[in-house]
């Protein structure tokens, strides 16, 4: 299952995904910690989406300053986990980036 996610900041995205049990803190050694997806979860961090310009420099599609990410899960999520995901609507008719 794929989810398109959006928050105001990267920190809010991390907090939401950590609360949903999708990201977990892992020890990388030498005192370094990293937030990584659990097995069966794949996170594509997009960040803010820039505007698109035509050849004359005119904006043809506005950007979105919010933090965006795509999540693909091959594991079963609980209803509680899904409700914690920062999904949004309406979904874009043409997503900026998708999993292949």
KEVO-599684 format. One line per 2 residues: number of its first residue (from 1); their letters; for each residue y, x, z of C-alpha. Coordinates in Angstrom, 2 decimals, decimal comma. Last residue first. Layout:
N
NUM = a = Y X Z ~ ... .
//
This chain:
100
100 = xx = 2,41 8,08 -9,45 ~ 4,56 7,29 -6,43 .
98 = xx = 7,97 5,83 -7,22 ~ 11,58 7,06 -7,55 .
96 = xx = 14,92 5,30 -8,07 ~ 13,18 1,91 -8,12 .
94 = xx = 13,85 -0,36 -11,12 ~ 14,09 -4,01 -10,06 .
92 = xx = 15,27 -2,83 -6,67 ~ 13,77 -4,66 -3,69 .
90 = xx = 15,90 -7,43 -2,29 ~ 15,29 -6,71 0,39 .
88 = xx = 14,66 -3,95 2,86 ~ 11,87 -2,11 4,63 .
86 = xx = 12,60 -0,18 7,83 ~ 8,97 -0,19 9,02 .
84 = xx = 8,59 -1,61 12,53 ~ 7,13 -4,93 11,27 .
82 = xx = 4,44 -2,99 9,39 ~ 3,35 -1,25 12,60 .
80 = xx = 3,17 -4,53 14,53 ~ 1,13 -6,14 11,74 .
78 = xx = -1,33 -3,28 12,08 ~ -1,61 -0,67 9,37 .
76 = xx = -4,91 0,04 7,60 ~ -5,02 3,50 6,05 .
74 = xx = -4,26 4,48 2,45 ~ -0,55 4,41 3,15 .
72 = xx = 2,24 5,16 0,71 ~ 5,78 5,45 2,05 .
70 = xx = 8,91 5,81 -0,03 ~ 12,11 7,06 1,53 .
68 = xx = 15,81 6,23 1,40 ~ 18,76 7,29 3,58 .
66 = xx = 21,85 5,17 2,92 ~ 24,64 6,37 0,62 .
64 = xx = 23,57 4,14 -2,30 ~ 24,94 5,18 -5,67 .
62 = xx = 26,67 2,96 -8,17 ~ 25,28 2,59 -11,68 .
60 = xx = 27,41 3,17 -14,77 ~ 29,99 5,34 -13,05 .
58 = xx = 32,30 6,76 -15,69 ~ 32,13 10,50 -16,38 .
56 = xx = 32,56 10,23 -20,14 ~ 28,88 10,99 -20,81 .
54 = xx = 27,84 8,10 -18,53 ~ 27,48 8,51 -14,79 .
52 = xx = 24,75 7,59 -12,31 ~ 25,60 7,34 -8,60 .
50 = xx = 23,60 9,40 -6,12 ~ 20,78 7,94 -4,00 .
48 = xx = 20,93 9,08 -0,38 ~ 17,72 10,58 0,99 .
46 = xx = 14,54 10,61 -1,10 ~ 11,84 11,54 1,40 .
44 = xx = 8,42 10,79 -0,10 ~ 6,06 10,09 2,80 .
42 = xx = 2,27 9,98 2,46 ~ 0,17 8,30 5,14 .
40 = xx = -3,64 8,60 5,20 ~ -3,66 11,33 7,83 .
38 = xx = -0,60 10,92 10,07 ~ 2,75 11,89 8,59 .
36 = xx = 4,46 14,97 9,99 ~ 7,30 15,47 12,46 .
34 = xx = 7,45 19,22 13,08 ~ 7,46 21,37 16,21 .
32 = xx = 8,03 25,12 16,43 ~ 7,16 26,90 19,68 .
30 = xx = 5,42 29,81 17,94 ~ 2,93 27,44 16,38 .
28 = xx = 3,38 24,43 14,12 ~ 2,92 21,98 16,99 .
26 = xx = 2,81 18,45 15,62 ~ 5,10 15,51 16,32 .
24 = xx = 3,76 12,32 14,81 ~ 5,05 10,22 11,92 .
22 = xx = 3,39 6,93 10,96 ~ 2,98 5,61 14,51 .
20 = xx = 5,47 2,79 13,99 ~ 7,82 4,31 16,59 .
18 = xx = 7,63 7,65 14,73 ~ 8,43 5,91 11,46 .
16 = xx = 11,44 4,15 12,98 ~ 12,74 7,28 14,74 .
14 = xx = 12,30 9,41 11,61 ~ 14,19 6,89 9,48 .
12 = xx = 16,97 6,62 12,08 ~ 17,25 10,44 12,10 .
10 = xx = 17,48 10,46 8,28 ~ 20,47 8,14 8,49 .
8 = xx = 21,56 4,61 7,58 ~ 18,02 3,36 7,03 .
6 = xx = 15,98 2,45 3,96 ~ 12,28 2,16 3,14 .
4 = xx = 10,27 1,22 0,04 ~ 6,67 0,56 1,07 .
2 = xx = 3,47 1,28 -0,86 ~ 0,00 0,00 0,00 .
//
